[in-house]
Amino acid sequence: MKSMKKILFSIIMLTLVFGAILSSSAFAAGNEVKLLDSTITKGSYGFVGFRGDIEVENLGPTKTVQVHYTTDNVNWYNTYASYVGPTGSTHEKWSFSISTNAFTTDHAELKGMSFIKFALRYDVNGSTYWDNNGSLDYYNTFPFAGTISTILGKPNVLNSFGYATSGGSFYGKINVKNLAPTKVVKVLYTTNNWATTQTGYATFGAFINYANEVEYWDFNFSVSGTSVKYKIEYTVGGSTYIDDNYGYNYTATVI
């Protein structure tokens, strides 16, 4: 009888502990944590880079944001993201970046990899939130060296970069989700701090992930001066998506 009571007591305690773990861990049903973008780069001399951006809801002053990843479906690793800044009144942007090459032992798990699978973990106020891409995890692969592979999470369009030159050129790249074959990608820009606005059209460049889910589009316009600010509009399937840097717009980097 005493043995039976001990067994029942143990079962009850395990149930309570397991329930407590589940209650403090949840998949992001809302916008607690969301992937913005992630890029994997394979270059010369065995270089591999894995970086990305995450948006979290500001639920408390003390928090940690991690990326939980594997390159072999067996061993899992963690890397911490760092705070970047607010994306609005209630959310923040965090970024992560790790890299390795043939001559170092750091992050050896990245060497020679053909894919990477990952999920996001956000710990705040004693609770844990996950973004695991609807239980599928985020997954990207590419077979060749010298390539860049990009995943887009929450946004459908995302500025990659924009440069302005002293010779009067304004050029850059834009990442878009391939939501339909027919699409229009526009760049709205100004050289006089929005006293006037000009519109230019980007052109398709290439697919940049293994499943053709993400494309990059190029633009190159002639401008007067190097003070260029801009935002992006992506129209597809009757909807228009905007990347205006959370209302701040982008400023082209002068080179």
C-alpha positions in Angstrom: 0.0 0.0 0.0 2.8 2.4 0.9 4.5 1.6 -2.4 1.3 2.3 -4.3 1.0 5.7 -2.5 4.6 6.6 -3.4 3.9 5.7 -7.1 0.8 7.8 -7.2 2.5 10.7 -5.4 5.4 10.5 -8.0 2.9 10.5 -10.9 1.1 13.5 -9.5 4.3 15.5 -8.9 5.5 14.7 -12.5 2.2 15.8 -13.9 2.4 19.1 -11.9 6.0 19.7 -13.0 5.2 18.9 -16.7 2.1 21.1 -16.6 4.2 24.0 -15.1 6.7 23.6 -18.0 4.0 23.7 -20.6 2.3 26.7 -19.0 5.4 28.7 -19.2 6.2 27.8 -22.7 4.1 28.7 -25.7 4.3 28.9 -29.5 3.9 32.5 -30.7 0.2 32.6 -31.4 0.4 36.4 -31.8 3.3 38.6 -32.4 5.4 37.7 -29.4 8.4 36.6 -31.6 8.6 36.5 -35.4 11.4 35.9 -37.9 12.0 38.9 -40.1 14.7 37.5 -42.3 17.7 35.2 -42.3 20.6 34.8 -44.7 23.1 32.0 -45.2 26.3 32.8 -47.1 28.8 30.3 -48.5 31.9 32.0 -49.9 35.6 31.3 -50.6 38.1 29.7 -48.3 35.3 27.7 -46.6 33.6 30.8 -45.2 30.0 30.2 -44.0 27.8 32.9 -42.4 24.4 32.6 -40.8 22.7 35.9 -39.8 19.2 37.3 -39.4 16.7 39.7 -37.8 13.9 38.9 -35.3 11.0 41.0 -34.1 9.7 40.6 -30.5 6.9 42.1 -28.6 8.4 44.2 -25.7 6.7 42.3 -22.8 9.3 43.3 -20.2 12.7 45.0 -19.7 14.6 41.8 -19.1 14.6 39.3 -21.9 16.7 36.9 -24.0 16.2 36.0 -27.7 17.9 32.9 -29.1 18.2 31.0 -32.3 18.0 27.2 -31.9 19.5 25.5 -35.0 20.9 22.3 -36.5 22.9 21.4 -39.6 22.5 17.6 -39.3 19.1 17.0 -37.7 20.9 15.4 -34.8 22.9 18.1 -32.9 21.2 21.4 -31.9 23.0 24.6 -31.1 22.0 28.0 -29.7 23.1 31.5 -30.5 21.9 34.7 -28.8 20.5 37.6 -30.7 21.3 41.2 -29.7 19.0 44.2 -29.3 19.0 46.6 -32.2 16.1 49.1 -31.5 12.4 49.6 -31.5 10.3 48.8 -34.6 7.3 50.6 -33.2 5.7 51.5 -29.9 5.3 47.8 -28.8 7.9 45.8 -30.7 11.7 45.6 -31.0 14.2 44.3 -33.5 17.0 41.9 -32.5 19.7 40.5 -34.7 22.1 37.5 -34.7 25.2 36.7 -36.7 27.7 33.8 -36.6 30.4 32.7 -39.0 33.3 30.4 -39.5 35.9 29.4 -42.1 38.2 26.6 -42.9 41.0 28.0 -40.6 39.1 28.3 -37.4 37.4 25.9 -34.9 34.6 28.3 -33.9 31.1 27.2 -35.1 32.6 24.1 -36.7 29.0 22.9 -37.2 28.6 25.3 -40.1 31.6 23.9 -42.1 30.5 21.9 -45.0 26.8 22.1 -44.2 24.3 21.7 -47.0 21.2 22.9 -45.0 20.2 24.7 -41.8 17.1 24.2 -39.8 16.1 26.6 -37.0 13.5 28.1 -34.7 13.4 31.2 -32.5 13.1 31.3 -28.7 12.0 34.3 -26.7 12.2 34.3 -22.9 10.6 37.1 -20.9 8.7 37.4 -17.6 9.2 33.7 -16.8 7.6 32.6 -20.0 9.0 31.2 -23.2 7.6 31.9 -26.7 8.6 30.1 -29.8 8.5 30.9 -33.5 9.0 27.5 -35.2 7.3 28.4 -38.5 4.1 26.7 -37.6 5.9 23.6 -36.2 7.8 23.1 -39.5 10.9 25.0 -38.4 12.6 27.3 -40.8 14.6 25.4 -43.3 17.0 26.4 -46.0 19.5 24.6 -48.2 21.9 25.3 -51.0 24.4 23.0 -52.7 27.0 25.3 -54.1 29.8 27.4 -52.7 29.8 31.1 -53.5 26.0 31.5 -52.9 23.6 33.4 -50.7 20.3 31.9 -49.6 17.7 34.0 -47.9 14.5 33.3 -45.9 11.8 35.9 -45.3 9.6 35.4 -42.3 7.0 38.0 -41.3 7.5 40.6 -44.1 6.6 40.0 -47.7 9.1 42.6 -48.9 12.3 43.7 -47.4 15.0 46.2 -48.4 18.4 44.6 -48.8 20.5 47.6 -49.5 20.6 51.0 -51.4 23.7 53.0 -52.4 24.2 56.5 -53.9 27.3 57.5 -55.7 28.9 60.8 -56.5 28.5 60.0 -60.1 24.7 60.3 -59.8 23.6 56.7 -59.4 21.1 55.3 -56.9 21.0 51.5 -57.0 20.3 48.5 -54.7 18.5 45.2 -54.1 15.1 44.2 -52.7 14.0 40.8 -51.3 10.4 39.8 -52.0 8.4 36.7 -51.3 7.3 34.9 -54.4 3.6 35.1 -53.8 2.5 34.9 -57.4 4.2 34.9 -60.9 3.0 38.4 -61.7 4.2 41.2 -59.5 5.4 44.8 -59.5 8.2 46.2 -57.2 8.5 50.0 -57.0 11.0 52.3 -55.3 9.6 55.6 -54.2 12.5 58.0 -53.6 13.4 61.6 -53.0 16.6 63.7 -53.3 15.1 66.8 -51.5 13.7 65.3 -48.3 10.3 64.5 -49.7 9.5 67.9 -51.2 9.0 65.9 -54.3 8.8 62.1 -54.8 10.0 60.0 -57.8 9.0 56.5 -58.6 11.2 53.9 -60.2 10.6 50.2 -61.0 12.8 47.3 -59.9 13.5 44.3 -62.2 13.7 40.6 -61.3 17.2 39.4 -60.5 17.1 35.8 -59.3 15.6 33.3 -56.9 17.6 33.2 -53.7 16.5 30.1 -51.8 16.2 26.4 -52.6 12.4 26.4 -53.1 12.1 29.6 -55.2 10.2 31.2 -52.3 12.3 34.4 -52.2 13.5 36.5 -55.1 15.8 39.5 -55.2 15.0 42.5 -57.5 17.5 45.1 -58.7 17.1 48.8 -59.2 19.4 51.4 -60.7 18.3 55.1 -61.3 20.1 58.3 -62.2 19.7 61.0 -59.6 21.0 64.4 -58.9 23.0 64.5 -55.6 23.7 61.8 -53.1 21.1 62.6 -50.5 18.6 59.9 -51.3 15.8 58.6 -49.1 13.4 55.8 -50.2 10.8 53.2 -49.4 9.5 50.2 -51.3 6.1 49.1 -52.6 5.4 45.5 -53.6 2.1 44.8 -55.4 1.0 41.2 -56.0 -2.4 39.4 -56.2 -4.3 42.7 -55.7 -2.5 43.6 -52.5 0.3 46.1 -51.9 3.0 45.6 -49.2 5.2 48.4 -48.0 8.7 48.4 -46.5 9.3 52.0 -45.2 11.7 51.0 -42.4 8.9 51.1 -39.8 7.9 54.6 -40.9 11.4 56.1 -40.9 12.1 55.4 -44.6 15.6 54.3 -45.8 18.6 56.5 -46.5 20.9 55.4 -49.3 24.5 54.8 -48.2 26.9 57.1 -50.0 29.9 55.4 -51.6 
